[in-house]
Amino acid sequence: MGVEQERIFREFVINQVDKKYDYWGIFGFLRRKDLQRGESWFCSELFAAGCEKAGVTLLKNVRPSQVSPSMVTRSPITAFIEAQLT
């Protein structure tokens, strides 16, 4: 992730502070449906949306509202970022 992409990601995520937690989204994982409503987030959804906003493809053909916490760890992008930090 480049410096500009990191700035966009951080700005987007920080602007989501105080938004509601997306309980319906979590329920959607159990029911295998996309139940995104309004401007509420669950952790991995927010991370994926931030990456998308910054122009970083976390997972191809997967909307942020479909990204589970375990899916984040399977993305080649997160492995790349982790390697850059070590």
PyMOL Python script that loads the backbone (N, CA, C, O; Angstrom):
from pymol import cmd

cmd.read_pdbstr("""\
ATOM      1  N   MET A   1       0.861  -1.170   0.000  1.00  0.00           N
ATOM      2  CA  MET A   1       0.000   0.000   0.000  1.00  0.00           C
ATOM      3  C   MET A   1       0.899   1.221   0.000  1.00  0.00           C
ATOM      4  O   MET A   1       1.807   1.339   0.823  1.00  0.00           O
ATOM      5  N   GLY A   2       0.641   2.117  -0.920  1.00  0.00           N
ATOM      6  CA  GLY A   2       1.432   3.334  -1.015  1.00  0.00           C
ATOM      7  C   GLY A   2       1.023   4.359   0.032  1.00  0.00           C
ATOM      8  O   GLY A   2       0.019   4.194   0.724  1.00  0.00           O
ATOM      9  N   VAL A   3       1.812   5.415   0.137  1.00  0.00           N
ATOM     10  CA  VAL A   3       1.563   6.459   1.124  1.00  0.00           C
ATOM     11  C   VAL A   3       0.195   7.110   0.914  1.00  0.00           C
ATOM     12  O   VAL A   3      -0.538   7.333   1.878  1.00  0.00           O
ATOM     13  N   GLU A   4      -0.152   7.415  -0.334  1.00  0.00           N
ATOM     14  CA  GLU A   4      -1.439   8.043  -0.620  1.00  0.00           C
ATOM     15  C   GLU A   4      -2.592   7.091  -0.315  1.00  0.00           C
ATOM     16  O   GLU A   4      -3.618   7.508   0.223  1.00  0.00           O
ATOM     17  N   GLN A   5      -2.427   5.831  -0.652  1.00  0.00           N
ATOM     18  CA  GLN A   5      -3.461   4.847  -0.355  1.00  0.00           C
ATOM     19  C   GLN A   5      -3.646   4.708   1.156  1.00  0.00           C
ATOM     20  O   GLN A   5      -4.773   4.599   1.640  1.00  0.00           O
ATOM     21  N   GLU A   6      -2.554   4.712   1.886  1.00  0.00           N
ATOM     22  CA  GLU A   6      -2.634   4.623   3.340  1.00  0.00           C
ATOM     23  C   GLU A   6      -3.371   5.833   3.916  1.00  0.00           C
ATOM     24  O   GLU A   6      -4.168   5.689   4.843  1.00  0.00           O
ATOM     25  N   ARG A   7      -3.110   7.020   3.375  1.00  0.00           N
ATOM     26  CA  ARG A   7      -3.789   8.233   3.835  1.00  0.00           C
ATOM     27  C   ARG A   7      -5.291   8.133   3.592  1.00  0.00           C
ATOM     28  O   ARG A   7      -6.090   8.454   4.472  1.00  0.00           O
ATOM     29  N   ILE A   8      -5.672   7.689   2.398  1.00  0.00           N
ATOM     30  CA  ILE A   8      -7.091   7.548   2.055  1.00  0.00           C
ATOM     31  C   ILE A   8      -7.756   6.524   2.961  1.00  0.00           C
ATOM     32  O   ILE A   8      -8.863   6.748   3.453  1.00  0.00           O
ATOM     33  N   PHE A   9      -7.081   5.398   3.182  1.00  0.00           N
ATOM     34  CA  PHE A   9      -7.610   4.348   4.051  1.00  0.00           C
ATOM     35  C   PHE A   9      -7.851   4.893   5.454  1.00  0.00           C
ATOM     36  O   PHE A   9      -8.940   4.736   6.007  1.00  0.00           O
ATOM     37  N   ARG A  10      -6.834   5.533   6.030  1.00  0.00           N
ATOM     38  CA  ARG A  10      -6.951   6.072   7.393  1.00  0.00           C
ATOM     39  C   ARG A  10      -8.066   7.113   7.487  1.00  0.00           C
ATOM     40  O   ARG A  10      -8.862   7.096   8.427  1.00  0.00           O
ATOM     41  N   GLU A  11      -8.118   8.008   6.520  1.00  0.00           N
ATOM     42  CA  GLU A  11      -9.139   9.057   6.530  1.00  0.00           C
ATOM     43  C   GLU A  11     -10.541   8.451   6.495  1.00  0.00           C
ATOM     44  O   GLU A  11     -11.424   8.867   7.245  1.00  0.00           O
ATOM     45  N   PHE A  12     -10.737   7.466   5.617  1.00  0.00           N
ATOM     46  CA  PHE A  12     -12.036   6.803   5.512  1.00  0.00           C
ATOM     47  C   PHE A  12     -12.424   6.127   6.820  1.00  0.00           C
ATOM     48  O   PHE A  12     -13.537   6.308   7.312  1.00  0.00           O
ATOM     49  N   VAL A  13     -11.504   5.347   7.380  1.00  0.00           N
ATOM     50  CA  VAL A  13     -11.808   4.601   8.605  1.00  0.00           C
ATOM     51  C   VAL A  13     -12.076   5.558   9.773  1.00  0.00           C
ATOM     52  O   VAL A  13     -13.016   5.348  10.539  1.00  0.00           O
ATOM     53  N   ILE A  14     -11.274   6.582   9.908  1.00  0.00           N
ATOM     54  CA  ILE A  14     -11.469   7.549  10.998  1.00  0.00           C
ATOM     55  C   ILE A  14     -12.819   8.243  10.868  1.00  0.00           C
ATOM     56  O   ILE A  14     -13.461   8.539  11.876  1.00  0.00           O
ATOM     57  N   ASN A  15     -13.258   8.505   9.637  1.00  0.00           N
ATOM     58  CA  ASN A  15     -14.564   9.143   9.433  1.00  0.00           C
ATOM     59  C   ASN A  15     -15.740   8.231   9.791  1.00  0.00           C
ATOM     60  O   ASN A  15     -16.884   8.682   9.839  1.00  0.00           O
ATOM     61  N   GLN A  16     -15.461   6.966  10.039  1.00  0.00           N
ATOM     62  CA  GLN A  16     -16.521   6.035  10.407  1.00  0.00           C
ATOM     63  C   GLN A  16     -16.692   5.910  11.918  1.00  0.00           C
ATOM     64  O   GLN A  16     -17.607   5.228  12.382  1.00  0.00           O
ATOM     65  N   VAL A  17     -15.824   6.558  12.688  1.00  0.00           N
ATOM     66  CA  VAL A  17     -15.921   6.525  14.150  1.00  0.00           C
ATOM     67  C   VAL A  17     -17.306   7.005  14.570  1.00  0.00           C
ATOM     68  O   VAL A  17     -17.840   7.962  14.010  1.00  0.00           O
ATOM     69  N   ASP A  18     -17.862   6.348  15.532  1.00  0.00           N
ATOM     70  CA  ASP A  18     -19.189   6.619  16.093  1.00  0.00           C
ATOM     71  C   ASP A  18     -20.340   6.080  15.242  1.00  0.00           C
ATOM     72  O   ASP A  18     -21.504   6.302  15.577  1.00  0.00           O
ATOM     73  N   LYS A  19     -20.037   5.376  14.150  1.00  0.00           N
ATOM     74  CA  LYS A  19     -21.105   4.718  13.401  1.00  0.00           C
ATOM     75  C   LYS A  19     -21.518   3.466  14.176  1.00  0.00           C
ATOM     76  O   LYS A  19     -20.746   2.947  14.982  1.00  0.00           O
ATOM     77  N   LYS A  20     -22.708   2.997  13.935  1.00  0.00           N
ATOM     78  CA  LYS A  20     -23.221   1.832  14.652  1.00  0.00           C
ATOM     79  C   LYS A  20     -22.510   0.554  14.218  1.00  0.00           C
ATOM     80  O   LYS A  20     -21.983   0.456  13.110  1.00  0.00           O
ATOM     81  N   TYR A  21     -22.512  -0.431  15.135  1.00  0.00           N
ATOM     82  CA  TYR A  21     -21.982  -1.761  14.821  1.00  0.00           C
ATOM     83  C   TYR A  21     -23.011  -2.486  13.963  1.00  0.00           C
ATOM     84  O   TYR A  21     -24.210  -2.394  14.225  1.00  0.00           O
ATOM     85  N   ASP A  22     -22.561  -3.194  12.959  1.00  0.00           N
ATOM     86  CA  ASP A  22     -23.450  -3.849  12.004  1.00  0.00           C
ATOM     87  C   ASP A  22     -23.814  -5.263  12.457  1.00  0.00           C
ATOM     88  O   ASP A  22     -23.274  -6.247  11.953  1.00  0.00           O
ATOM     89  N   TYR A  23     -24.731  -5.346  13.409  1.00  0.00           N
ATOM     90  CA  TYR A  23     -25.175  -6.654  13.892  1.00  0.00           C
ATOM     91  C   TYR A  23     -25.876  -7.448  12.803  1.00  0.00           C
ATOM     92  O   TYR A  23     -25.729  -8.668  12.732  1.00  0.00           O
ATOM     93  N   TRP A  24     -26.641  -6.764  11.947  1.00  0.00           N
ATOM     94  CA  TRP A  24     -27.316  -7.456  10.842  1.00  0.00           C
ATOM     95  C   TRP A  24     -26.308  -8.090   9.892  1.00  0.00           C
ATOM     96  O   TRP A  24     -26.551  -9.168   9.350  1.00  0.00           O
ATOM     97  N   GLY A  25     -25.186  -7.422   9.692  1.00  0.00           N
ATOM     98  CA  GLY A  25     -24.159  -7.979   8.818  1.00  0.00           C
ATOM     99  C   GLY A  25     -23.603  -9.278   9.344  1.00  0.00           C
ATOM    100  O   GLY A  25     -23.388 -10.219   8.579  1.00  0.00           O
ATOM    101  N   ILE A  26     -23.365  -9.344  10.652  1.00  0.00           N
ATOM    102  CA  ILE A  26     -22.881 -10.579  11.269  1.00  0.00           C
ATOM    103  C   ILE A  26     -23.940 -11.672  11.120  1.00  0.00           C
ATOM    104  O   ILE A  26     -23.614 -12.817  10.807  1.00  0.00           O
ATOM    105  N   PHE A  27     -25.202 -11.317  11.345  1.00  0.00           N
ATOM    106  CA  PHE A  27     -26.286 -12.275  11.172  1.00  0.00           C
ATOM    107  C   PHE A  27     -26.309 -12.791   9.734  1.00  0.00           C
ATOM    108  O   PHE A  27     -26.625 -13.956   9.491  1.00  0.00           O
ATOM    109  N   GLY A  28     -25.975 -11.924   8.790  1.00  0.00           N
ATOM    110  CA  GLY A  28     -25.934 -12.322   7.388  1.00  0.00           C
ATOM    111  C   GLY A  28     -24.921 -13.424   7.112  1.00  0.00           C
ATOM    112  O   GLY A  28     -25.142 -14.253   6.229  1.00  0.00           O
ATOM    113  N   PHE A  29     -23.802 -13.450   7.858  1.00  0.00           N
ATOM    114  CA  PHE A  29     -22.830 -14.533   7.687  1.00  0.00           C
ATOM    115  C   PHE A  29     -23.438 -15.863   8.102  1.00  0.00           C
ATOM    116  O   PHE A  29     -23.193 -16.893   7.474  1.00  0.00           O
ATOM    117  N   LEU A  30     -24.228 -15.833   9.159  1.00  0.00           N
ATOM    118  CA  LEU A  30     -24.861 -17.063   9.620  1.00  0.00           C
ATOM    119  C   LEU A  30     -25.910 -17.543   8.627  1.00  0.00           C
ATOM    120  O   LEU A  30     -26.102 -18.746   8.453  1.00  0.00           O
ATOM    121  N   ARG A  31     -26.584 -16.607   7.978  1.00  0.00           N
ATOM    122  CA  ARG A  31     -27.644 -16.930   7.019  1.00  0.00           C
ATOM    123  C   ARG A  31     -27.139 -16.941   5.571  1.00  0.00           C
ATOM    124  O   ARG A  31     -27.889 -17.251   4.645  1.00  0.00           O
ATOM    125  N   ARG A  32     -25.864 -16.600   5.392  1.00  0.00           N
ATOM    126  CA  ARG A  32     -25.242 -16.526   4.065  1.00  0.00           C
ATOM    127  C   ARG A  32     -25.966 -15.548   3.139  1.00  0.00           C
ATOM    128  O   ARG A  32     -26.178 -15.827   1.959  1.00  0.00           O
ATOM    129  N   LYS A  33     -26.343 -14.385   3.707  1.00  0.00           N
ATOM    130  CA  LYS A  33     -26.985 -13.335   2.930  1.00  0.00           C
ATOM    131  C   LYS A  33     -26.256 -12.025   3.192  1.00  0.00           C
ATOM    132  O   LYS A  33     -25.635 -11.849   4.240  1.00  0.00           O
ATOM    133  N   ASP A  34     -26.335 -11.125   2.250  1.00  0.00           N
ATOM    134  CA  ASP A  34     -25.748  -9.803   2.405  1.00  0.00           C
ATOM    135  C   ASP A  34     -26.817  -8.896   3.006  1.00  0.00           C
ATOM    136  O   ASP A  34     -27.749  -8.486   2.314  1.00  0.00           O
ATOM    137  N   LEU A  35     -26.684  -8.583   4.294  1.00  0.00           N
ATOM    138  CA  LEU A  35     -27.690  -7.800   4.992  1.00  0.00           C
ATOM    139  C   LEU A  35     -27.202  -6.403   5.348  1.00  0.00           C
ATOM    140  O   LEU A  35     -27.667  -5.819   6.327  1.00  0.00           O
ATOM    141  N   GLN A  36     -26.274  -5.860   4.572  1.00  0.00           N
ATOM    142  CA  GLN A  36     -25.752  -4.516   4.840  1.00  0.00           C
ATOM    143  C   GLN A  36     -26.890  -3.513   4.830  1.00  0.00           C
ATOM    144  O   GLN A  36     -27.695  -3.467   3.899  1.00  0.00           O
ATOM    145  N   ARG A  37     -26.942  -2.696   5.905  1.00  0.00           N
ATOM    146  CA  ARG A  37     -27.972  -1.660   6.010  1.00  0.00           C
ATOM    147  C   ARG A  37     -27.332  -0.370   6.477  1.00  0.00           C
ATOM    148  O   ARG A  37     -26.662  -0.330   7.509  1.00  0.00           O
ATOM    149  N   GLY A  38     -27.542   0.671   5.715  1.00  0.00           N
ATOM    150  CA  GLY A  38     -27.090   1.993   6.132  1.00  0.00           C
ATOM    151  C   GLY A  38     -25.591   2.097   6.342  1.00  0.00           C
ATOM    152  O   GLY A  38     -24.802   1.448   5.656  1.00  0.00           O
ATOM    153  N   GLU A  39     -25.219   2.921   7.297  1.00  0.00           N
ATOM    154  CA  GLU A  39     -23.809   3.176   7.565  1.00  0.00           C
ATOM    155  C   GLU A  39     -23.399   2.563   8.893  1.00  0.00           C
ATOM    156  O   GLU A  39     -22.989   3.272   9.812  1.00  0.00           O
ATOM    157  N   SER A  40     -23.510   1.267   8.991  1.00  0.00           N
ATOM    158  CA  SER A  40     -23.029   0.544  10.162  1.00  0.00           C
ATOM    159  C   SER A  40     -21.980  -0.449   9.669  1.00  0.00           C
ATOM    160  O   SER A  40     -21.990  -0.852   8.506  1.00  0.00           O
ATOM    161  N   TRP A  41     -21.089  -0.831  10.552  1.00  0.00           N
ATOM    162  CA  TRP A  41     -19.946  -1.644  10.152  1.00  0.00           C
ATOM    163  C   TRP A  41     -19.651  -2.734  11.164  1.00  0.00           C
ATOM    164  O   TRP A  41     -19.900  -2.569  12.358  1.00  0.00           O
ATOM    165  N   PHE A  42     -19.121  -3.848  10.685  1.00  0.00           N
ATOM    166  CA  PHE A  42     -18.432  -4.784  11.552  1.00  0.00           C
ATOM    167  C   PHE A  42     -16.964  -4.729  11.152  1.00  0.00           C
ATOM    168  O   PHE A  42     -16.637  -4.233  10.074  1.00  0.00           O
ATOM    169  N   CYS A  43     -16.085  -5.225  11.995  1.00  0.00           N
ATOM    170  CA  CYS A  43     -14.646  -4.955  11.871  1.00  0.00           C
ATOM    171  C   CYS A  43     -14.060  -5.254  10.492  1.00  0.00           C
ATOM    172  O   CYS A  43     -13.443  -4.379   9.885  1.00  0.00           O
ATOM    173  N   SER A  44     -14.241  -6.456  10.000  1.00  0.00           N
ATOM    174  CA  SER A  44     -13.631  -6.823   8.724  1.00  0.00           C
ATOM    175  C   SER A  44     -14.282  -6.098   7.554  1.00  0.00           C
ATOM    176  O   SER A  44     -13.622  -5.816   6.554  1.00  0.00           O
ATOM    177  N   GLU A  45     -15.560  -5.796   7.670  1.00  0.00           N
ATOM    178  CA  GLU A  45     -16.260  -5.043   6.632  1.00  0.00           C
ATOM    179  C   GLU A  45     -15.673  -3.640   6.510  1.00  0.00           C
ATOM    180  O   GLU A  45     -15.438  -3.150   5.405  1.00  0.00           O
ATOM    181  N   LEU A  46     -15.438  -3.002   7.646  1.00  0.00           N
ATOM    182  CA  LEU A  46     -14.853  -1.661   7.648  1.00  0.00           C
ATOM    183  C   LEU A  46     -13.441  -1.678   7.061  1.00  0.00           C
ATOM    184  O   LEU A  46     -13.082  -0.806   6.271  1.00  0.00           O
ATOM    185  N   PHE A  47     -12.653  -2.662   7.446  1.00  0.00           N
ATOM    186  CA  PHE A  47     -11.296  -2.791   6.906  1.00  0.00           C
ATOM    187  C   PHE A  47     -11.334  -2.962   5.393  1.00  0.00           C
ATOM    188  O   PHE A  47     -10.586  -2.301   4.672  1.00  0.00           O
ATOM    189  N   ALA A  48     -12.204  -3.847   4.911  1.00  0.00           N
ATOM    190  CA  ALA A  48     -12.312  -4.093   3.468  1.00  0.00           C
ATOM    191  C   ALA A  48     -12.808  -2.861   2.728  1.00  0.00           C
ATOM    192  O   ALA A  48     -12.334  -2.564   1.631  1.00  0.00           O
ATOM    193  N   ALA A  49     -13.766  -2.134   3.322  1.00  0.00           N
ATOM    194  CA  ALA A  49     -14.280  -0.912   2.686  1.00  0.00           C
ATOM    195  C   ALA A  49     -13.188   0.148   2.625  1.00  0.00           C
ATOM    196  O   ALA A  49     -13.079   0.869   1.632  1.00  0.00           O
ATOM    197  N   GLY A  50     -12.383   0.250   3.671  1.00  0.00           N
ATOM    198  CA  GLY A  50     -11.274   1.197   3.670  1.00  0.00           C
ATOM    199  C   GLY A  50     -10.267   0.881   2.586  1.00  0.00           C
ATOM    200  O   GLY A  50      -9.782   1.775   1.893  1.00  0.00           O
ATOM    201  N   CYS A  51      -9.955  -0.397   2.443  1.00  0.00           N
ATOM    202  CA  CYS A  51      -9.032  -0.812   1.381  1.00  0.00           C
ATOM    203  C   CYS A  51      -9.613  -0.484   0.011  1.00  0.00           C
ATOM    204  O   CYS A  51      -8.915   0.039  -0.857  1.00  0.00           O
ATOM    205  N   GLU A  52     -10.892  -0.792  -0.178  1.00  0.00           N
ATOM    206  CA  GLU A  52     -11.552  -0.502  -1.454  1.00  0.00           C
ATOM    207  C   GLU A  52     -11.516   0.993  -1.759  1.00  0.00           C
ATOM    208  O   GLU A  52     -11.229   1.397  -2.886  1.00  0.00           O
ATOM    209  N   LYS A  53     -11.810   1.810  -0.748  1.00  0.00           N
ATOM    210  CA  LYS A  53     -11.799   3.268  -0.913  1.00  0.00           C
ATOM    211  C   LYS A  53     -10.418   3.757  -1.344  1.00  0.00           C
ATOM    212  O   LYS A  53     -10.304   4.707  -2.119  1.00  0.00           O
ATOM    213  N   ALA A  54      -9.367   3.101  -0.836  1.00  0.00           N
ATOM    214  CA  ALA A  54      -7.987   3.480  -1.146  1.00  0.00           C
ATOM    215  C   ALA A  54      -7.495   2.859  -2.461  1.00  0.00           C
ATOM    216  O   ALA A  54      -6.342   3.050  -2.849  1.00  0.00           O
ATOM    217  N   GLY A  55      -8.371   2.120  -3.135  1.00  0.00           N
ATOM    218  CA  GLY A  55      -7.979   1.520  -4.404  1.00  0.00           C
ATOM    219  C   GLY A  55      -7.188   0.237  -4.258  1.00  0.00           C
ATOM    220  O   GLY A  55      -6.469  -0.159  -5.176  1.00  0.00           O
ATOM    221  N   VAL A  56      -7.310  -0.414  -3.121  1.00  0.00           N
ATOM    222  CA  VAL A  56      -6.603  -1.667  -2.864  1.00  0.00           C
ATOM    223  C   VAL A  56      -7.624  -2.802  -2.878  1.00  0.00           C
ATOM    224  O   VAL A  56      -8.583  -2.788  -2.106  1.00  0.00           O
ATOM    225  N   THR A  57      -7.419  -3.774  -3.745  1.00  0.00           N
ATOM    226  CA  THR A  57      -8.325  -4.914  -3.824  1.00  0.00           C
ATOM    227  C   THR A  57      -7.909  -5.940  -2.794  1.00  0.00           C
ATOM    228  O   THR A  57      -6.876  -6.594  -2.932  1.00  0.00           O
ATOM    229  N   LEU A  58      -8.716  -6.075  -1.768  1.00  0.00           N
ATOM    230  CA  LEU A  58      -8.431  -7.036  -0.707  1.00  0.00           C
ATOM    231  C   LEU A  58      -8.732  -8.443  -1.198  1.00  0.00           C
ATOM    232  O   LEU A  58      -7.896  -9.339  -1.075  1.00  0.00           O
ATOM    233  N   LEU A  59      -9.906  -8.638  -1.746  1.00  0.00           N
ATOM    234  CA  LEU A  59     -10.326  -9.930  -2.308  1.00  0.00           C
ATOM    235  C   LEU A  59     -11.138  -9.655  -3.564  1.00  0.00           C
ATOM    236  O   LEU A  59     -12.064  -8.844  -3.534  1.00  0.00           O
ATOM    237  N   LYS A  60     -10.811 -10.310  -4.653  1.00  0.00           N
ATOM    238  CA  LYS A  60     -11.529 -10.095  -5.911  1.00  0.00           C
ATOM    239  C   LYS A  60     -12.957 -10.623  -5.816  1.00  0.00           C
ATOM    240  O   LYS A  60     -13.213 -11.675  -5.230  1.00  0.00           O
ATOM    241  N   ASN A  61     -13.873  -9.869  -6.402  1.00  0.00           N
ATOM    242  CA  ASN A  61     -15.287 -10.257  -6.508  1.00  0.00           C
ATOM    243  C   ASN A  61     -15.969 -10.480  -5.164  1.00  0.00           C
ATOM    244  O   ASN A  61     -16.928 -11.246  -5.077  1.00  0.00           O
ATOM    245  N   VAL A  62     -15.483  -9.816  -4.114  1.00  0.00           N
ATOM    246  CA  VAL A  62     -16.094  -9.932  -2.793  1.00  0.00           C
ATOM    247  C   VAL A  62     -16.363  -8.524  -2.279  1.00  0.00           C
ATOM    248  O   VAL A  62     -15.439  -7.725  -2.125  1.00  0.00           O
ATOM    249  N   ARG A  63     -17.632  -8.222  -2.014  1.00  0.00           N
ATOM    250  CA  ARG A  63     -17.992  -6.910  -1.472  1.00  0.00           C
ATOM    251  C   ARG A  63     -17.537  -6.811  -0.021  1.00  0.00           C
ATOM    252  O   ARG A  63     -17.469  -7.830   0.666  1.00  0.00           O
ATOM    253  N   PRO A  64     -17.223  -5.607   0.464  1.00  0.00           N
ATOM    254  CA  PRO A  64     -16.805  -5.450   1.860  1.00  0.00           C
ATOM    255  C   PRO A  64     -17.775  -6.081   2.851  1.00  0.00           C
ATOM    256  O   PRO A  64     -17.346  -6.649   3.856  1.00  0.00           O
ATOM    257  N   SER A  65     -19.067  -5.990   2.585  1.00  0.00           N
ATOM    258  CA  SER A  65     -20.056  -6.560   3.508  1.00  0.00           C
ATOM    259  C   SER A  65     -20.026  -8.083   3.537  1.00  0.00           C
ATOM    260  O   SER A  65     -20.676  -8.698   4.382  1.00  0.00           O
ATOM    261  N   GLN A  66     -19.280  -8.696   2.625  1.00  0.00           N
ATOM    262  CA  GLN A  66     -19.163 -10.152   2.588  1.00  0.00           C
ATOM    263  C   GLN A  66     -17.845 -10.651   3.193  1.00  0.00           C
ATOM    264  O   GLN A  66     -17.605 -11.857   3.253  1.00  0.00           O
ATOM    265  N   VAL A  67     -17.004  -9.731   3.634  1.00  0.00           N
ATOM    266  CA  VAL A  67     -15.677 -10.107   4.122  1.00  0.00           C
ATOM    267  C   VAL A  67     -15.734 -10.439   5.613  1.00  0.00           C
ATOM    268  O   VAL A  67     -16.012  -9.575   6.445  1.00  0.00           O
ATOM    269  N   SER A  68     -15.470 -11.681   5.928  1.00  0.00           N
ATOM    270  CA  SER A  68     -15.431 -12.115   7.326  1.00  0.00           C
ATOM    271  C   SER A  68     -14.032 -11.845   7.895  1.00  0.00           C
ATOM    272  O   SER A  68     -13.082 -11.646   7.138  1.00  0.00           O
ATOM    273  N   PRO A  69     -13.909 -11.840   9.208  1.00  0.00           N
ATOM    274  CA  PRO A  69     -12.574 -11.638   9.796  1.00  0.00           C
ATOM    275  C   PRO A  69     -11.540 -12.650   9.298  1.00  0.00           C
ATOM    276  O   PRO A  69     -10.391 -12.287   9.051  1.00  0.00           O
ATOM    277  N   SER A  70     -11.934 -13.900   9.152  1.00  0.00           N
ATOM    278  CA  SER A  70     -10.962 -14.897   8.699  1.00  0.00           C
ATOM    279  C   SER A  70     -10.560 -14.689   7.241  1.00  0.00           C
ATOM    280  O   SER A  70      -9.455 -15.059   6.846  1.00  0.00           O
ATOM    281  N   MET A  71     -11.448 -14.100   6.438  1.00  0.00           N
ATOM    282  CA  MET A  71     -11.120 -13.835   5.039  1.00  0.00           C
ATOM    283  C   MET A  71     -10.025 -12.776   4.919  1.00  0.00           C
ATOM    284  O   MET A  71      -9.202 -12.831   4.004  1.00  0.00           O
ATOM    285  N   VAL A  72     -10.014 -11.816   5.838  1.00  0.00           N
ATOM    286  CA  VAL A  72      -8.985 -10.762   5.808  1.00  0.00           C
ATOM    287  C   VAL A  72      -7.595 -11.392   5.886  1.00  0.00           C
ATOM    288  O   VAL A  72      -6.680 -10.972   5.178  1.00  0.00           O
ATOM    289  N   THR A  73      -7.442 -12.380   6.729  1.00  0.00           N
ATOM    290  CA  THR A  73      -6.126 -13.007   6.902  1.00  0.00           C
ATOM    291  C   THR A  73      -5.710 -13.832   5.693  1.00  0.00           C
ATOM    292  O   THR A  73      -4.531 -14.146   5.527  1.00  0.00           O
ATOM    293  N   ARG A  74      -6.677 -14.185   4.848  1.00  0.00           N
ATOM    294  CA  ARG A  74      -6.353 -14.976   3.656  1.00  0.00           C
ATOM    295  C   ARG A  74      -6.044 -14.140   2.419  1.00  0.00           C
ATOM    296  O   ARG A  74      -5.678 -14.677   1.374  1.00  0.00           O
ATOM    297  N   SER A  75      -6.192 -12.831   2.542  1.00  0.00           N
ATOM    298  CA  SER A  75      -5.938 -11.959   1.406  1.00  0.00           C
ATOM    299  C   SER A  75      -4.437 -11.835   1.156  1.00  0.00           C
ATOM    300  O   SER A  75      -3.668 -11.659   2.101  1.00  0.00           O
ATOM    301  N   PRO A  76      -4.016 -11.923  -0.096  1.00  0.00           N
ATOM    302  CA  PRO A  76      -2.595 -11.725  -0.407  1.00  0.00           C
ATOM    303  C   PRO A  76      -2.129 -10.309  -0.052  1.00  0.00           C
ATOM    304  O   PRO A  76      -0.948 -10.096   0.221  1.00  0.00           O
ATOM    305  N   ILE A  77      -3.038  -9.357  -0.054  1.00  0.00           N
ATOM    306  CA  ILE A  77      -2.685  -7.969   0.274  1.00  0.00           C
ATOM    307  C   ILE A  77      -2.264  -7.858   1.729  1.00  0.00           C
ATOM    308  O   ILE A  77      -1.270  -7.196   2.031  1.00  0.00           O
ATOM    309  N   THR A  78      -3.002  -8.494   2.642  1.00  0.00           N
ATOM    310  CA  THR A  78      -2.617  -8.397   4.054  1.00  0.00           C
ATOM    311  C   THR A  78      -1.281  -9.078   4.309  1.00  0.00           C
ATOM    312  O   THR A  78      -0.509  -8.625   5.153  1.00  0.00           O
ATOM    313  N   ALA A  79      -0.999 -10.162   3.590  1.00  0.00           N
ATOM    314  CA  ALA A  79       0.300 -10.820   3.720  1.00  0.00           C
ATOM    315  C   ALA A  79       1.405  -9.894   3.222  1.00  0.00           C
ATOM    316  O   ALA A  79       2.475  -9.816   3.825  1.00  0.00           O
ATOM    317  N   PHE A  80       1.144  -9.193   2.120  1.00  0.00           N
ATOM    318  CA  PHE A  80       2.118  -8.249   1.574  1.00  0.00           C
ATOM    319  C   PHE A  80       2.387  -7.100   2.559  1.00  0.00           C
ATOM    320  O   PHE A  80       3.537  -6.735   2.805  1.00  0.00           O
ATOM    321  N   ILE A  81       1.306  -6.542   3.113  1.00  0.00           N
ATOM    322  CA  ILE A  81       1.451  -5.431   4.069  1.00  0.00           C
ATOM    323  C   ILE A  81       2.220  -5.884   5.294  1.00  0.00           C
ATOM    324  O   ILE A  81       3.099  -5.172   5.779  1.00  0.00           O
ATOM    325  N   GLU A  82       1.892  -7.065   5.798  1.00  0.00           N
ATOM    326  CA  GLU A  82       2.589  -7.608   6.963  1.00  0.00           C
ATOM    327  C   GLU A  82       4.086  -7.781   6.678  1.00  0.00           C
ATOM    328  O   GLU A  82       4.924  -7.487   7.530  1.00  0.00           O
ATOM    329  N   ALA A  83       4.409  -8.257   5.486  1.00  0.00           N
ATOM    330  CA  ALA A  83       5.811  -8.432   5.114  1.00  0.00           C
ATOM    331  C   ALA A  83       6.543  -7.099   5.058  1.00  0.00           C
ATOM    332  O   ALA A  83       7.725  -7.029   5.393  1.00  0.00           O
ATOM    333  N   GLN A  84       5.853  -6.037   4.636  1.00  0.00           N
ATOM    334  CA  GLN A  84       6.458  -4.717   4.577  1.00  0.00           C
ATOM    335  C   GLN A  84       6.741  -4.138   5.964  1.00  0.00           C
ATOM    336  O   GLN A  84       7.658  -3.334   6.135  1.00  0.00           O
ATOM    337  N   LEU A  85       5.949  -4.553   6.947  1.00  0.00           N
ATOM    338  CA  LEU A  85       6.089  -4.039   8.308  1.00  0.00           C
ATOM    339  C   LEU A  85       7.185  -4.755   9.100  1.00  0.00           C
ATOM    340  O   LEU A  85       7.639  -4.250  10.126  1.00  0.00           O
ATOM    341  N   THR A  86       7.604  -5.916   8.631  1.00  0.00           N
ATOM    342  CA  THR A  86       8.635  -6.665   9.363  1.00  0.00           C
ATOM    343  C   THR A  86      10.002  -6.505   8.762  1.00  0.00           C
ATOM    344  O   THR A  86      10.969  -7.074   9.267  1.00  0.00           O
TER     345      THR A  86
END
""", "prot")
cmd.dss("prot")
cmd.show_as("cartoon", "prot")
cmd.util.cbc("prot")
cmd.orient("prot")
